[in-house]
């Protein structure tokens, strides 16, 4: 038996951290660009009376199950898990985000996701290319990256999960698959693009 010391191998042994949204899309922002992600602001279109979209407005505008948008002005990109605000986690061993569309249990959902990922007949939708410089954070797109560690007035902090990811260019694909009558699996997977 071999032992791997990679962050992805260690992360796959632990139970995943599930992230919920307040109703909008979840987003994966590189740690290096978190400070540049402003989220939902009073100067945006959704909350304010502005005509220029804020970061949250841009995340909400992503069409399809996933897409990539710019973060800040330094060329960073974020991956938007769009289509619906499903509670999601990162499965590092598959470089995939698992979206809880419908399931009786986490174990059942993860087992169904494993079967979908292993099935060569699974139909995938292409969702573009994402470039990332390494580790990222899965979070609610309405939150500002700078406020993730700030406690809410009523207690608690914004929902977030670390995403152990190597720097690289990724081809993004997504699927929503009915595994059985009770289990619907949503996946957004990143496949490395060779340079």
RAMOCOR-V248198 format. One record per backbone hydrogen bond with DSSP energy under -1.0 kcal/mol. NH is the residue of the N-H (numbers start at 1). CO is the residue of the C=O. Records with the same first field share a line. If there is no record, write none. Layout:
NH->CO, CO
This chain:
10->6
11->7
12->8
19->88
26->81
27->139
28->79
29->137
31->135
33->30
34->31
36->33
37->34
40->142
44->41
50->44
56->39
58->54
59->55
60->56
61->57
62->59
67->80
69->78
71->76
78->69
79->28
80->67
81->26
82->80
84->82
86->84
88->19
89->98
91->96
94->91
96->91
97->188
98->89
99->186
100->87
101->99
102->184
109->105
110->106
111->107
112->108
113->109
114->110
115->111
116->112
117->113
118->114
119->115
122->119
125->174
127->172
130->170
132->168
136->163
137->29
138->161
139->27
141->25
143->140
145->37
147->144
148->145
150->147
152->156
155->152
161->138
163->136
168->132
170->130
171->191
172->128
173->189
174->125
175->187
177->185
179->183
180->183
184->102
185->177
186->99
187->175
188->97
189->173
190->95
191->171
193->169
